Amino acid sequence: MRRLLICSLILSLVAGAAHPVAASPDTSPATAPLSESLSGEAREAYAAARILLNNQDPAGALTKYRLAYDLSKDPRLLFDMAVCERDLRAYARMEALLVRYEQEAGASLSPAPRGDVDAALSAIRNLVGTVRLTVTEEGASVAVDGEPEGSTPLAAPLLIDLGKHTVSVRKAGFDPVEQSIEVAGGNEIRVAITLVPTVHLARLLVVSEAGATVILDRRVVGRGRFDGTVTPGLHEVQVTESGKKAYLASTDLRDGEARTLQVTLEDDRRGLGIWPWLAGGAVLAGGAVVGGYFLFRPRDQAGAVPPSTLPPVTISGLPGLR
């Protein structure tokens, strides 16, 4: 019966036929069937798994078989789980379970059933591929199609079903990487992934007059306004406008910080300072011309004195005058 079940499994792999419900192969002629050797909750889970598999629910049956295995640690349940994985077309997981079945059964697995399991593994070989993954950072989590596979460096190559898959690598402080791969059955591919440290950005908002030029780190970035992300650290901000005093400052931004600079430019009066002096000078110069005219004007030698409009005054009573 045991050899018939495993041969049926091999044939179903090759032909793609539906696999009937199979009892777990006994590791030796003296071993009692699982339906008799299991007890308690493990026995109940095993019975439920067989019903689910009869009802063509391999996913549900796999859950129950796994529970029965966790409670009993009977390696024969690994074979039943491999049958469920075959029905789910998860050949890589099926292969891993059959390998575990051989390892955990150990000496209790006689040569004949071991040879049958090896034949099943041989039939699977062209349905799976091996991926040797190398990552530049240790301690990065690896997942294939969203299913966790361990942390780098991986203890063994990844065993993956043929077809297209997505390999994801993540580590805190580094940008996550997702890479699509295509696996051909029966071969091995190598995938190298480089993790790059994550650069956290800060946000800077500079607001000024509409006509002002905003310069960030000596590069024009806007007119009257700049709103964008920058790398953390020290940055030079300059705001200029014709006829205004230039604004120049340094701002130190932290990771994830958002900062606003409201810049109001003042009028530049340095260019107007000379005009009052020039205007005052013109007035002074005009006064000098007029004063010079009267100062240096020649006296009239023969001009008649205009008649006075005042009445004649009689002076008397002064000493020395008669």
C-alpha positions as CSV (number, residue, x, y, z in Angstrom):
1,M,0.0,0.0,0.0
2,R,2.8,2.4,0.9
3,R,4.7,1.9,-2.4
4,L,1.4,2.2,-4.3
5,L,0.7,5.6,-2.7
6,I,4.1,7.0,-3.5
7,C,4.1,5.6,-7.0
8,S,0.7,7.2,-7.5
9,L,2.2,10.5,-6.2
10,I,5.0,10.2,-8.8
11,L,2.6,9.5,-11.6
12,S,0.4,12.4,-10.7
13,L,3.3,14.7,-10.8
14,V,4.3,13.6,-14.3
15,A,0.8,13.4,-15.7
16,G,-0.8,16.2,-13.7
17,A,-3.7,14.0,-12.6
18,A,-5.6,14.6,-9.4
19,H,-4.2,12.7,-6.5
20,P,-6.5,10.6,-4.4
21,V,-6.6,10.8,-0.7
22,A,-3.5,8.9,0.5
23,A,-2.8,7.4,3.9
24,S,0.7,8.3,5.2
25,P,3.2,5.6,4.3
26,D,4.4,3.5,7.2
27,T,8.1,3.8,8.0
28,S,8.3,0.1,8.8
29,P,6.0,-2.9,8.6
30,A,5.6,-2.9,12.4
31,T,4.5,0.7,12.6
32,A,0.8,1.3,13.3
33,P,-1.2,3.6,10.9
34,L,-1.5,7.2,12.0
35,S,-5.2,6.8,12.5
36,E,-4.3,4.4,15.3
37,S,-1.0,5.7,16.6
38,L,-2.1,9.3,17.1
39,S,-4.2,10.3,20.0
40,G,-6.1,13.3,21.5
41,E,-6.1,16.5,19.5
42,A,-3.5,15.3,17.1
43,R,-5.7,12.4,16.1
44,E,-8.7,14.7,15.7
45,A,-6.7,17.1,13.5
46,Y,-5.5,14.2,11.3
47,A,-9.1,13.0,10.8
48,A,-10.2,16.5,9.9
49,A,-7.4,16.8,7.4
50,R,-8.4,13.6,5.6
51,I,-12.0,14.8,5.3
52,L,-10.8,18.2,3.9
53,L,-8.6,16.5,1.4
54,N,-11.5,14.3,0.3
55,N,-13.5,17.4,-0.2
56,Q,-10.7,18.8,-2.5
57,D,-9.6,21.4,0.1
58,P,-5.8,20.9,0.2
59,A,-5.1,24.3,1.8
60,G,-7.4,23.4,4.7
61,A,-6.1,19.9,5.0
62,L,-2.5,21.3,5.1
63,T,-3.4,23.4,8.1
64,K,-4.8,20.4,9.9
65,Y,-1.9,18.1,9.0
66,R,0.5,20.8,10.2
67,L,-1.3,21.0,13.6
68,A,-1.2,17.2,13.9
69,Y,2.5,17.2,13.2
70,D,3.2,20.1,15.7
71,L,1.4,18.0,18.4
72,S,2.9,14.6,17.6
73,K,6.1,15.2,15.6
74,D,5.4,12.1,13.6
75,P,7.4,12.4,10.4
76,R,4.8,10.5,8.4
77,L,2.7,13.7,8.6
78,L,5.3,15.5,6.5
79,F,4.5,13.2,3.7
80,D,0.8,14.0,3.9
81,M,1.7,17.7,4.0
82,A,3.8,17.2,0.8
83,V,0.7,15.7,-0.9
84,C,-1.3,18.8,0.0
85,E,1.5,21.1,-1.4
86,R,1.5,19.0,-4.6
87,D,-2.3,19.6,-5.0
88,L,-1.6,23.4,-4.4
89,R,1.2,23.2,-7.1
90,A,3.7,24.4,-4.6
91,Y,6.4,22.0,-5.8
92,A,9.3,23.7,-4.0
93,R,7.6,23.3,-0.6
94,M,6.6,19.8,-1.5
95,E,10.2,18.9,-2.2
96,A,11.4,20.5,1.1
97,L,8.8,18.4,3.0
98,L,9.8,15.2,1.3
99,V,13.5,15.9,2.2
100,R,12.5,16.5,5.8
101,Y,10.5,13.3,5.8
102,E,13.5,11.3,4.8
103,Q,15.7,13.1,7.3
104,E,13.3,12.9,10.3
105,A,12.3,9.3,9.6
106,G,15.9,8.4,9.6
107,A,16.8,4.7,10.2
108,S,13.1,3.9,10.6
109,L,12.6,4.5,6.9
110,S,13.5,1.3,5.2
111,P,15.4,1.3,1.8
112,A,12.4,0.6,-0.3
113,P,10.3,3.6,0.8
114,R,13.3,5.8,0.8
115,G,13.9,4.9,-2.8
116,D,10.3,5.7,-3.6
117,V,10.6,9.1,-2.0
118,D,13.8,9.7,-3.9
119,A,12.0,8.9,-7.1
120,A,9.3,11.5,-6.2
121,L,12.0,14.0,-5.6
122,S,13.5,13.2,-9.0
123,A,10.1,13.8,-10.6
124,I,9.9,17.2,-9.0
125,R,13.4,18.3,-10.1
126,N,12.3,19.9,-13.3
127,L,9.5,21.8,-11.6
128,V,11.6,23.8,-9.3
129,G,14.8,25.9,-9.5
130,T,17.5,27.0,-7.1
131,V,18.3,30.7,-6.4
132,R,21.6,31.6,-4.8
133,L,21.0,35.0,-3.3
134,T,23.7,37.4,-2.1
135,V,23.0,40.7,-0.3
136,T,25.5,43.4,0.6
137,E,24.2,43.7,4.1
138,E,23.8,41.1,6.8
139,G,20.6,40.8,8.8
140,A,18.3,41.8,5.9
141,S,14.9,40.0,5.7
142,V,14.3,38.1,2.5
143,A,10.8,37.2,1.1
144,V,9.7,35.5,-2.1
145,D,6.3,36.6,-3.3
146,G,5.6,38.0,0.1
147,E,6.5,34.7,2.0
148,P,9.4,35.1,4.5
149,E,12.5,33.1,3.6
150,G,14.9,34.1,6.4
151,S,17.6,36.7,7.0
152,T,20.9,37.3,5.2
153,P,23.2,35.5,4.9
154,L,20.8,32.7,4.1
155,A,21.7,29.2,5.3
156,A,20.9,27.6,2.0
157,P,19.9,28.5,-1.5
158,L,16.3,29.4,-2.2
159,L,14.2,26.6,-3.7
160,I,11.5,28.2,-5.9
161,D,8.8,26.9,-8.2
162,L,9.4,27.6,-11.9
163,G,8.0,30.8,-13.3
164,K,8.1,34.5,-12.5
165,H,8.6,35.6,-8.9
166,T,9.4,38.7,-6.8
167,V,12.3,38.6,-4.4
168,S,12.1,41.3,-1.7
169,V,14.9,42.4,0.6
170,R,14.5,44.8,3.5
171,K,16.6,46.2,6.3
172,A,16.0,49.1,8.7
173,G,18.0,52.2,7.5
174,F,18.2,51.0,3.9
175,D,15.9,51.4,0.9
176,P,13.9,48.3,0.3
177,V,14.6,46.3,-2.9
178,E,12.2,44.3,-5.0
179,Q,13.6,42.3,-7.9
180,S,11.7,40.2,-10.4
181,I,13.2,36.9,-11.4
182,E,12.2,34.0,-13.7
183,V,13.1,30.5,-12.7
184,A,13.4,27.7,-15.2
185,G,12.9,24.3,-13.7
186,G,15.9,22.2,-13.0
187,N,18.5,25.0,-13.0
188,E,20.2,27.4,-10.7
189,I,20.5,31.2,-10.9
190,R,22.4,33.7,-9.0
191,V,20.9,37.0,-7.8
192,A,23.0,39.8,-6.2
193,I,21.3,42.7,-4.4
194,T,22.9,45.9,-3.2
195,L,21.2,47.7,-0.4
196,V,21.6,51.5,-0.4
197,P,21.3,53.6,2.9
198,T,18.0,55.5,3.1
199,V,18.4,59.3,2.8
200,H,15.8,61.0,4.9
201,L,14.6,64.3,3.5
202,A,13.6,67.6,5.1
203,R,11.2,70.2,3.8
204,L,11.9,73.8,3.3
205,L,9.5,76.6,2.5
206,V,10.8,80.1,1.6
207,V,8.3,82.9,1.0
208,S,9.1,86.5,-0.1
209,E,7.9,89.2,-2.5
210,A,6.5,88.0,-5.8
211,G,9.4,89.5,-7.8
212,A,12.2,88.3,-5.5
213,T,14.7,85.6,-6.6
214,V,15.1,82.7,-4.3
215,I,18.5,81.0,-4.4
216,L,19.3,77.8,-2.5
217,D,22.9,76.6,-2.2
218,R,23.9,79.1,-5.0
219,R,21.2,77.8,-7.4
220,V,18.1,79.7,-8.4
221,V,15.1,77.7,-7.3
222,G,12.1,80.0,-7.6
223,R,10.6,83.5,-7.9
224,G,9.0,84.8,-4.7
225,R,8.6,81.3,-3.3
226,F,10.3,77.9,-2.9
227,D,8.6,74.8,-1.5
228,G,10.5,71.5,-1.7
229,T,12.4,68.7,-0.1
230,V,16.1,68.9,0.6
231,T,18.7,66.6,2.2
232,P,19.2,67.2,5.9
233,G,22.1,69.4,6.9
234,L,23.3,73.0,6.4
235,H,21.9,75.0,3.5
236,E,22.5,78.5,2.3
237,V,19.4,80.6,1.5
238,Q,19.6,83.9,-0.5
239,V,16.7,86.1,-1.6
240,T,17.4,89.1,-3.9
241,E,15.4,91.8,-5.7
242,S,16.4,94.9,-7.6
243,G,16.4,97.9,-5.3
244,K,16.3,95.8,-2.2
245,K,18.8,94.7,0.3
246,A,19.8,91.0,-0.3
247,Y,18.8,88.4,2.4
248,L,21.5,85.8,3.1
249,A,21.2,83.1,5.8
250,S,22.2,79.5,6.6
251,T,19.7,77.0,7.9
252,D,20.5,73.6,9.4
253,L,17.7,71.1,8.8
254,R,17.3,67.7,10.6
255,D,15.9,64.5,9.3
256,G,12.2,64.8,8.6
257,E,12.1,68.5,9.7
258,A,9.8,71.0,8.0
259,R,10.9,74.7,8.2
260,T,9.4,78.0,6.9
261,L,11.4,81.1,6.2
262,Q,9.3,84.3,5.7
263,V,11.6,86.8,4.1
264,T,10.7,90.5,3.9
265,L,13.3,92.5,1.9
266,E,14.1,96.1,2.9
267,D,14.7,99.0,0.5
268,D,18.3,99.6,-0.4
269,R,19.0,103.3,0.5
270,R,22.7,103.2,-0.2
271,G,22.1,104.3,-3.8
272,L,20.1,107.3,-2.6
273,G,22.5,108.7,-0.1
274,I,24.4,111.0,-2.5
275,W,21.3,112.8,-3.8
276,P,20.6,115.0,-0.7
277,W,24.3,116.1,-0.7
278,L,24.1,116.9,-4.4
279,A,20.9,118.9,-3.9
280,G,22.3,120.8,-0.9
281,G,25.4,121.5,-2.9
282,A,23.4,123.0,-5.7
283,V,21.7,125.3,-3.2
284,L,25.0,126.3,-1.7
285,A,26.5,126.9,-5.0
286,G,23.6,129.1,-6.0
287,G,24.0,131.2,-2.9
288,A,27.7,131.6,-3.5
289,V,27.1,132.9,-7.0
290,V,24.6,135.5,-5.7
291,G,26.8,136.6,-2.8
292,G,29.8,136.8,-5.1
293,Y,27.9,139.0,-7.5
294,F,27.2,141.6,-4.8
295,L,30.6,141.3,-3.2
296,F,32.6,141.7,-6.3
297,R,30.2,144.0,-8.2
298,P,32.1,147.4,-9.0
299,R,30.9,150.5,-7.3
300,D,29.0,153.0,-9.5
301,Q,31.2,156.0,-10.1
302,A,28.7,158.5,-11.5
303,G,25.3,157.1,-10.8
304,A,22.7,159.5,-9.4
305,V,21.4,158.8,-6.0
306,P,17.7,158.3,-6.1
307,P,15.6,160.8,-4.2
308,S,14.6,159.7,-0.7
309,T,11.0,159.1,0.0
310,L,11.4,160.0,3.7
311,P,10.5,163.5,5.0
312,P,13.4,165.7,6.0
313,V,14.5,165.3,9.6
314,T,15.7,168.2,11.8
315,I,18.4,167.2,14.2
316,S,18.8,169.5,17.2
317,G,19.8,169.4,20.8
318,L,22.9,167.3,20.2
319,P,26.2,168.6,21.8
320,G,28.5,170.2,19.4
321,L,25.9,171.0,17.0
322,R,24.4,174.4,16.3
